[in-house]
Amino acid sequence: MSGQSLAAKLMEGAREWAKRLPAALGEDVAVDVGRKRLRLSHPRVELVVRQLLRKAKGLELREWTAKPDVYEVRLSVQGWKLRVQTTLERVELASGRYRLWLRTPGVVELEESRTASSLMMGVLRAGAGQAALRALAERLLPPGIRWDGQVLQVEGKLPAEGPLPAKLFENASLAVSAEHCPEGLWLGAEAWPGLMDLLQVLVGTELPRTPPGT
């Protein structure tokens, strides 16, 4: 079979596979067959992240605003309030646990609160700036949350119920890279079957499982 004929067969397979996706997924999910990735809408990303962090100790997600290049998030962390401009970089699900890597290319600052006022005085005495805030974070963030000035890492147990229940990842693992765009968040798994598993988990819908061209 010539290279051109093979390419045509693969494209036809991709089109047929895409036609079998449930129409209800159109608003929340887009699939890029060629690059083996899927895009979740920003509201769907917020839903999943809120569900993951619902029982995180010492952390409360108060507000979530999706912007074209970042999420602006307001958190309560052990009695003080934090505003962070962030975007998801990587997710790992394994052994009933999750790990999130969140880039912080924008604002990371303490907001006014009773506790934050005294903490900010300490930051100013140490020398205002990201380095001082990072040192403060190392002392005050609860277990399972770390920030190196560029990436915020959050880890914990997967919830028993919801879009990502622990039982699905007790004996399986999934690693996903993420890329922020104005329309949503592109997620790429390490292998095409892994991407199908991810889509199945996130939307809870039966999908055609055979990748195009196979």
Salt bridges, closest charged atoms under 4 A:
GLU12 OE1 - ARG15 NH2 2.96
GLU16 OE2 - LYS19 NZ 3.39
ASP28 OD2 - ARG44 NH2 2.88
ASP32 OD2 - ARG37 NE 3.14
GLU46 OE2 - ARG50 NE 2.94
GLU63 OE1 - ARG74 NH1 3.94
GLU72 OE1 - LYS67 NZ 3.09
GLU72 OE2 - ARG74 NH1 3.48
GLU72 OE1 - ARG83 NH1 3.33
GLU89 OE2 - ARG103 NE 3.70
GLU92 OE2 - ARG90 NE 3.10
GLU109 OE2 - ARG83 NH2 2.78
GLU111 OE1 - ARG62 NH2 2.89
GLU111 OE2 - ARG74 NE 2.81
GLU155 OE2 - ARG146 NH1 3.33
GLU179 OE1 - ARG37 NH1 3.56
GLU190 OE2 - ARG90 NH2 3.87
ASP197 OD1 - ARG209 NH2 2.42
